[in-house]
Structures are given as C-alpha cells and as structure tokens.
Amino acid sequence: MRYGRYFDTPLKGFPMYIAYTFFTEVLGYLIVTYKEFSFFEDGMYDWYNVIIYNIYGVLVLLFFSHVYHQVLRKNQYKKIVFYGCGLVLLSFVVSCFFQNPLYTGLYYAKTLQSLYMVLLVMLYFKEKLQIKKAPPLRYNLMFWISLGLLIFHLFFPYLYLTGFLKPEIWITYHFRDILKGLIFISYSHFLIGLLLGSRNAFR
C-alpha cells in the first residue's frame, strides 16, 4: 500500500527483502516441524535448518550494502560500504573452511556482519545530522529502517555467539525470547517508517 512512496528510491527492493525474510522463516519452521522438508536423510539432522539462515545472512548483507551505497553521499563512505561488504563476504567464505555451513551457523562471520551493519547506520546518521534544513526524520523511511537495524545488530552478536559457544547460558536466560523481542522491535520500526514515511523526506 505504501510502495508508491519509495518505488523509485534505493529501497525499491524492500518488499522483496520482506517477502524473502517471511518465506525463509516459514521454510525454517517447516524443516523443524516436518521431516518431509528436511535437507538430510540422517534422522539426527532432519531438523537442521541453519543452512537457509546462512544463505539469508549473505543475501541480506548484499541488499543493505547496495541500499546504503546508494543512500550515502560521501565518496569515502561509499568506499567503506564497498570494501566493508567485500570483507564480510570474505569472512563468510573463510568461515566455511572451519565450519560446515550445513550444520552450524557461521557465527563469526555474522558477528562481523552485525558490526558492519552498525557502522553503515552510524555513517548514515552522521550524514543526516550534517544536512541543514532537512525534512523531519520522523517522516523518513530510511531513518526508521536504519534505527530498526541498529537496535537489532547492537545486541544480535552477543546473543548469537552465546547460543553457539555457551548454549547453557542461552537456555537458562531465555536468549531466544530476547532475540524474538529484538526482531519484533526492529520490524516495528520498519512498520512505523512505512506508515509515516513521506517521499519528499526520503534519504
């Protein structure tokens, strides 16, 4: 319903990102719940769905790198996006030599990815603060998406690493519920931006 406000902006692919996220979660649920959707014949691993989230991480990295490369104005910031994305992609490749992406999350690479995402958002906010007489941020969809990404990626690495390296802490302190809460908060910010966002205020 709001697509007409940003179909010609760097966020024109945002509905595809949302749809891909949704179907990834649905597939993840089906794999865990129904053996018919398993990638593995071995019953010990028939509920493993981590590979789809490893692929998801790479594609989300590419999508938001593309978005921020277009949104950011300064050439040095664009270079940071380009080389930063390349570095994170390399970390995914290197991680595959030490971790099997079929059976485990590439948590070191995803930690680096989250740090990279935080950096992109901070660069974006820095540029926004330097623009004089800019439209109010509350009407800027990119601002709300960046804020949602920032909230999520500030905490995600600690939760994700703990889940793999210290699973007893993950279970005892209900980190899964905390992660779900972060996802809810993040997407709530996306929704607010879609509802309030104005085409004239976008950047």
C-alpha positions as a Markdown table, in Angstrom:
| # | Residue | x | y | z |
|---|---|---|---|---|
| 1 | Met | 0.0 | 0.0 | 0.0 |
| 2 | Arg | 2.9 | 2.4 | 0.7 |
| 3 | Tyr | 5.1 | 1.2 | -2.2 |
| 4 | Gly | 4.3 | 4.2 | -4.3 |
| 5 | Arg | 6.1 | 6.4 | -1.9 |
| 6 | Tyr | 9.5 | 4.8 | -2.4 |
| 7 | Phe | 9.3 | 2.6 | -5.6 |
| 8 | Asp | 11.9 | 4.9 | -7.3 |
| 9 | Thr | 14.3 | 5.1 | -4.2 |
| 10 | Pro | 17.1 | 2.8 | -3.1 |
| 11 | Leu | 14.5 | 0.9 | -1.1 |
| 12 | Lys | 12.6 | -0.2 | -4.2 |
| 13 | Gly | 13.6 | -3.8 | -3.4 |
| 14 | Phe | 12.4 | -3.6 | 0.2 |
| 15 | Pro | 9.2 | -5.6 | -0.4 |
| 16 | Met | 11.3 | -8.4 | -1.8 |
| 17 | Tyr | 13.5 | -8.3 | 1.3 |
| 18 | Ile | 10.4 | -8.6 | 3.5 |
| 19 | Ala | 9.0 | -11.4 | 1.4 |
| 20 | Tyr | 12.3 | -13.3 | 1.4 |
| 21 | Thr | 12.5 | -12.9 | 5.1 |
| 22 | Phe | 9.0 | -14.2 | 5.5 |
| 23 | Phe | 9.5 | -17.3 | 3.3 |
| 24 | Thr | 12.8 | -18.1 | 5.0 |
| 25 | Glu | 11.1 | -18.1 | 8.4 |
| 26 | Val | 8.3 | -20.3 | 7.0 |
| 27 | Leu | 10.7 | -22.8 | 5.5 |
| 28 | Gly | 12.7 | -22.8 | 8.7 |
| 29 | Tyr | 9.6 | -23.7 | 10.6 |
| 30 | Leu | 8.6 | -26.4 | 8.2 |
| 31 | Ile | 12.0 | -28.0 | 8.3 |
| 32 | Val | 12.0 | -28.1 | 12.1 |
| 33 | Thr | 8.4 | -29.3 | 12.3 |
| 34 | Tyr | 8.0 | -31.8 | 9.4 |
| 35 | Lys | 10.6 | -34.3 | 8.3 |
| 36 | Glu | 9.4 | -34.2 | 4.7 |
| 37 | Phe | 11.1 | -30.8 | 4.4 |
| 38 | Ser | 14.5 | -31.9 | 5.8 |
| 39 | Phe | 17.6 | -31.4 | 3.7 |
| 40 | Phe | 19.2 | -34.5 | 5.3 |
| 41 | Glu | 18.4 | -38.2 | 5.2 |
| 42 | Asp | 20.0 | -38.8 | 8.6 |
| 43 | Gly | 17.3 | -38.5 | 11.2 |
| 44 | Met | 19.8 | -37.0 | 13.6 |
| 45 | Tyr | 19.9 | -33.9 | 11.4 |
| 46 | Asp | 16.5 | -33.8 | 9.9 |
| 47 | Trp | 15.5 | -30.7 | 11.8 |
| 48 | Tyr | 18.7 | -28.7 | 10.9 |
| 49 | Asn | 17.6 | -25.5 | 9.0 |
| 50 | Val | 20.7 | -23.5 | 9.7 |
| 51 | Ile | 21.9 | -23.5 | 6.0 |
| 52 | Ile | 18.9 | -21.3 | 4.9 |
| 53 | Tyr | 19.8 | -18.7 | 7.5 |
| 54 | Asn | 23.5 | -18.7 | 6.4 |
| 55 | Ile | 22.3 | -18.0 | 2.9 |
| 56 | Tyr | 19.9 | -15.4 | 4.2 |
| 57 | Gly | 22.7 | -13.6 | 6.0 |
| 58 | Val | 24.7 | -13.3 | 2.8 |
| 59 | Leu | 21.8 | -12.0 | 0.7 |
| 60 | Val | 20.7 | -9.5 | 3.4 |
| 61 | Leu | 24.3 | -8.3 | 3.5 |
| 62 | Leu | 24.3 | -7.7 | -0.2 |
| 63 | Phe | 20.9 | -6.0 | -0.2 |
| 64 | Phe | 21.6 | -3.5 | 2.6 |
| 65 | Ser | 25.1 | -2.8 | 1.3 |
| 66 | His | 23.5 | -1.9 | -2.0 |
| 67 | Val | 21.0 | 0.4 | -0.3 |
| 68 | Tyr | 23.5 | 2.3 | 1.8 |
| 69 | His | 25.9 | 2.6 | -1.1 |
| 70 | Gln | 23.2 | 4.4 | -2.9 |
| 71 | Val | 21.9 | 6.5 | 0.0 |
| 72 | Leu | 25.2 | 7.7 | 1.4 |
| 73 | Arg | 26.6 | 10.8 | -0.4 |
| 74 | Lys | 30.2 | 11.0 | 0.5 |
| 75 | Asn | 32.6 | 9.0 | -1.7 |
| 76 | Gln | 34.7 | 7.9 | 1.3 |
| 77 | Tyr | 31.6 | 6.5 | 2.9 |
| 78 | Lys | 30.7 | 4.7 | -0.3 |
| 79 | Lys | 34.2 | 3.1 | -0.3 |
| 80 | Ile | 33.7 | 1.9 | 3.2 |
| 81 | Val | 30.4 | 0.2 | 2.1 |
| 82 | Phe | 32.1 | -1.4 | -0.9 |
| 83 | Tyr | 35.3 | -2.7 | 0.9 |
| 84 | Gly | 33.4 | -3.5 | 4.1 |
| 85 | Cys | 30.9 | -5.6 | 2.2 |
| 86 | Gly | 33.8 | -7.4 | 0.5 |
| 87 | Leu | 35.5 | -8.1 | 3.8 |
| 88 | Val | 32.3 | -9.5 | 5.3 |
| 89 | Leu | 31.7 | -11.7 | 2.3 |
| 90 | Leu | 35.3 | -12.9 | 2.6 |
| 91 | Ser | 34.7 | -13.8 | 6.2 |
| 92 | Phe | 31.7 | -16.0 | 5.2 |
| 93 | Val | 34.0 | -17.8 | 2.7 |
| 94 | Val | 36.8 | -18.3 | 5.2 |
| 95 | Ser | 34.3 | -19.5 | 7.8 |
| 96 | Cys | 33.2 | -22.2 | 5.5 |
| 97 | Phe | 36.7 | -23.7 | 5.7 |
| 98 | Phe | 36.4 | -24.0 | 9.5 |
| 99 | Gln | 32.7 | -24.5 | 10.0 |
| 100 | Asn | 30.3 | -26.6 | 7.9 |
| 101 | Pro | 27.5 | -24.2 | 6.9 |
| 102 | Leu | 25.1 | -27.1 | 6.5 |
| 103 | Tyr | 25.3 | -27.9 | 10.2 |
| 104 | Thr | 26.2 | -24.8 | 12.1 |
| 105 | Gly | 25.7 | -21.0 | 11.9 |
| 106 | Leu | 28.7 | -19.0 | 10.6 |
| 107 | Tyr | 28.6 | -17.1 | 13.9 |
| 108 | Tyr | 32.0 | -15.3 | 13.5 |
| 109 | Ala | 31.1 | -14.1 | 10.0 |
| 110 | Lys | 27.7 | -13.0 | 11.2 |
| 111 | Thr | 29.2 | -11.2 | 14.1 |
| 112 | Leu | 31.4 | -9.2 | 11.7 |
| 113 | Gln | 28.3 | -8.6 | 9.6 |
| 114 | Ser | 26.5 | -7.1 | 12.5 |
| 115 | Leu | 29.4 | -4.8 | 13.3 |
| 116 | Tyr | 29.4 | -3.8 | 9.7 |
| 117 | Met | 25.7 | -3.0 | 9.7 |
| 118 | Val | 26.1 | -0.9 | 12.8 |
| 119 | Leu | 28.9 | 1.0 | 11.0 |
| 120 | Leu | 26.7 | 1.7 | 8.0 |
| 121 | Val | 23.9 | 3.0 | 10.1 |
| 122 | Met | 26.2 | 5.3 | 12.1 |
| 123 | Leu | 27.6 | 6.7 | 8.8 |
| 124 | Tyr | 24.1 | 7.3 | 7.6 |
| 125 | Phe | 23.1 | 9.1 | 10.8 |
| 126 | Lys | 26.3 | 11.2 | 10.7 |
| 127 | Glu | 25.5 | 12.4 | 7.2 |
| 128 | Lys | 21.9 | 13.1 | 8.2 |
| 129 | Leu | 23.0 | 15.3 | 11.1 |
| 130 | Gln | 25.2 | 17.3 | 8.8 |
| 131 | Ile | 22.4 | 18.2 | 6.4 |
| 132 | Lys | 20.9 | 21.6 | 7.1 |
| 133 | Lys | 17.1 | 22.2 | 6.8 |
| 134 | Ala | 16.4 | 18.6 | 6.2 |
| 135 | Pro | 12.8 | 17.3 | 6.5 |
| 136 | Pro | 11.9 | 15.9 | 9.9 |
| 137 | Leu | 13.4 | 12.5 | 10.4 |
| 138 | Arg | 10.1 | 11.0 | 11.6 |
| 139 | Tyr | 8.9 | 11.2 | 8.0 |
| 140 | Asn | 12.0 | 9.5 | 6.6 |
| 141 | Leu | 11.5 | 5.7 | 5.9 |
| 142 | Met | 15.3 | 5.2 | 5.7 |
| 143 | Phe | 15.7 | 6.7 | 9.1 |
| 144 | Trp | 13.2 | 4.2 | 10.7 |
| 145 | Ile | 14.8 | 1.3 | 8.9 |
| 146 | Ser | 18.2 | 2.3 | 10.0 |
| 147 | Leu | 17.1 | 2.7 | 13.6 |
| 148 | Gly | 15.5 | -0.8 | 13.5 |
| 149 | Leu | 18.7 | -2.3 | 12.1 |
| 150 | Leu | 20.8 | -0.5 | 14.7 |
| 151 | Ile | 18.7 | -1.8 | 17.6 |
| 152 | Phe | 18.9 | -5.4 | 16.3 |
| 153 | His | 22.5 | -5.5 | 15.3 |
| 154 | Leu | 23.8 | -3.9 | 18.5 |
| 155 | Phe | 22.6 | -6.9 | 20.5 |
| 156 | Phe | 22.4 | -9.7 | 18.0 |
| 157 | Pro | 26.1 | -10.7 | 18.0 |
| 158 | Tyr | 26.2 | -11.3 | 21.8 |
| 159 | Leu | 23.0 | -13.4 | 21.7 |
| 160 | Tyr | 24.1 | -15.4 | 18.6 |
| 161 | Leu | 27.6 | -16.1 | 19.8 |
| 162 | Thr | 26.3 | -17.1 | 23.2 |
| 163 | Gly | 23.9 | -19.5 | 21.6 |
| 164 | Phe | 26.7 | -21.4 | 19.9 |
| 165 | Leu | 29.5 | -21.0 | 22.3 |
| 166 | Lys | 27.6 | -21.1 | 25.7 |
| 167 | Pro | 24.3 | -22.8 | 25.0 |
| 168 | Glu | 23.7 | -23.3 | 28.7 |
| 169 | Ile | 23.5 | -19.5 | 29.1 |
| 170 | Trp | 21.3 | -19.2 | 26.0 |
| 171 | Ile | 18.8 | -21.7 | 27.6 |
| 172 | Thr | 19.0 | -20.5 | 31.2 |
| 173 | Tyr | 18.4 | -16.9 | 30.4 |
| 174 | His | 15.9 | -17.4 | 27.6 |
| 175 | Phe | 18.0 | -15.6 | 25.0 |
| 176 | Arg | 15.7 | -17.0 | 22.3 |
| 177 | Asp | 12.9 | -14.9 | 23.7 |
| 178 | Ile | 15.2 | -11.9 | 23.8 |
| 179 | Leu | 16.1 | -12.4 | 20.2 |
| 180 | Lys | 12.4 | -12.6 | 19.3 |
| 181 | Gly | 11.8 | -9.4 | 21.1 |
| 182 | Leu | 14.6 | -7.7 | 19.2 |
| 183 | Ile | 13.1 | -8.9 | 15.9 |
| 184 | Phe | 9.7 | -7.5 | 17.0 |
| 185 | Ile | 11.2 | -4.1 | 17.9 |
| 186 | Ser | 13.2 | -3.9 | 14.7 |
| 187 | Tyr | 10.3 | -4.7 | 12.4 |
| 188 | Ser | 8.0 | -2.4 | 14.4 |
| 189 | His | 10.4 | 0.4 | 13.4 |
| 190 | Phe | 10.2 | -0.7 | 9.8 |
| 191 | Leu | 6.4 | -0.5 | 10.1 |
| 192 | Ile | 6.4 | 2.9 | 11.7 |
| 193 | Gly | 8.6 | 4.2 | 8.8 |
| 194 | Leu | 6.2 | 2.7 | 6.2 |
| 195 | Leu | 3.2 | 4.3 | 7.9 |
| 196 | Leu | 4.8 | 7.7 | 8.5 |
| 197 | Gly | 7.2 | 7.9 | 5.6 |
| 198 | Ser | 7.0 | 10.7 | 3.1 |
| 199 | Arg | 8.5 | 10.6 | -0.4 |
| 200 | Asn | 9.8 | 14.1 | 0.0 |
| 201 | Ala | 11.5 | 13.3 | 3.2 |
| 202 | Phe | 13.3 | 10.2 | 2.0 |
| 203 | Arg | 17.1 | 10.0 | 2.1 |
